[in-house]
Amino acid sequence: MGNRADDYGTDVEIYVKALTTTIHAATPTGAPAKLHDLLEQLGMERHEYPVGAPLYIWHTVPEQLGAAEQKRLASRAIPTLLITGYKVNIDPDLLDEPALQQAAREIGANRPRRVRRQSAPAASSSRPTPSRRTP
């Protein structure tokens, strides 16, 4: 039995679980540990079943947060996930556009900028310019 990430071919599917108000972040079966770790670093809570030797791992936005803060947390996770190379999909009803844009700006401000090297001035020819002969 797959999950939304398996079904849609994404690395992370962020959605509200049916018949609940819980925001889930589903990852594909066999997702790398570094993806699970990153979701935790971004504020998501990790769940495993069975505990200890997980067969199934998922993440949720902490339920103790208010609804608006839950959407902000989920939206703020997207730029980091994208910049690290993951394919992400979020239910449009959960997207907090200002939070997403702010997170993207923060990432851009913290990324090292590439320094453009200025090209060296053209080297002068090592051959002397021939003198003009007059007859």
N, C-alpha and C positions, 0 to 999 in steps of 0.2 A: 504494500500500500504506500503510495507516494504522498507528497504534500504539495502545496502550491508551488514552491520553488522547483520541485521535480517536474511538476506538470507544465510550468511556463518556461523552464529552461533558464531561470535566473539564479543568482547567488543568494539574494535576499528578497523575500516578498513580505511587505509590511501591510497588514490588514487587520480588521476587527474580526475576531473569531465569531462565527455565527451563533446567535442566541445569547451573546455576552456583550460586554462593553470593553473587553480586554483586547489591547493592541498586541498582536503577535508579530514576530519577525521570524519567518520560516526560512530555513536554509536547506539546500538539497541533501539528500541522503549521502552520507560519507563526506560532508563538507570538511575542509581542513580545520584543524584546531585553531590556527591563527585567525580564522574568520570568527569562530566562536569567542575567542579571546577579545578580538576587536569590538564585537557587539557588546561585550561586558564593559570594556573601557568606555564605550559610548553611552553607558548608563542603563543598558538592558539587563534584565535578570535572566540568568540561565536556568533551564529546567531539563532534567534528564529522566528517562524512564527506560528500564529500571535503574534505580540509583546505584552508583558504583560501577556497573558495567553497562553503560547506556546503549540502548538499541535505537533510541529516538531522542534527539536533542532539539530544543526550541528555546526561543527567548521571548520575553514579554516586556512591555514598558511597565515600570512599577505602578501598581494600581493605587498606591497611596497618594499619587500625584493627582491633581485636579485634571479634568478633561482637556482643558486648553494647554496645560503644561505637558500632558502626555503627547499631544500632537506636536508641540514644539520639540520635545526630546526626539521623537521619531523623525521629524523633518530635519533637525540639526545633524542627525547621523548620516544622512544621505551624501553630502559632499565628501566626507571622509571615506565612506565606502567606495564612492565613485573614483576618487583620486588614487585609492589603493588598488584599483583595477577590478572591482566587483561590479556585476550587473545587478541593479536594484530596481524594484518596482514598488510603488506605494499607492494605496487606494487614494484617489483624488480627494475624497472627503476628509482624509487625515492630513493632507498637505497644508502646512503653515508656511506660506510663501515668504513672509518677512523673516521667519526663523531660518529657513533654508538659505536665503540670500545673505543673512548675517553670518551664518556658519561658513559660507563660501568666501565671504570677505575676510574673515578671520584666518582661514586657511591660506588665502592668497597673501595676506600680510605676514604670515609666519614662514612662508616658503622662501628658501634662498633664491635670490634672483641671479640669473645668468649674467655675468659681466661680459659685455662685448669688448673684445680686444680691438683697439684702434690699429689700423694697419700702419706699418712702419712707413715713413716717408720713402719715396722712391730713391734708391741708391744712385749716386752719381756714377757715371761711367768711369771705369778705371783707365780707359784709353784717353790719352790727351786728344783734344780737338785739333785736327790738322790745321796748320797755319795756312793762311791764304798766300799764295805766291803771286808775285807781280812780275810781269815780264820786263 
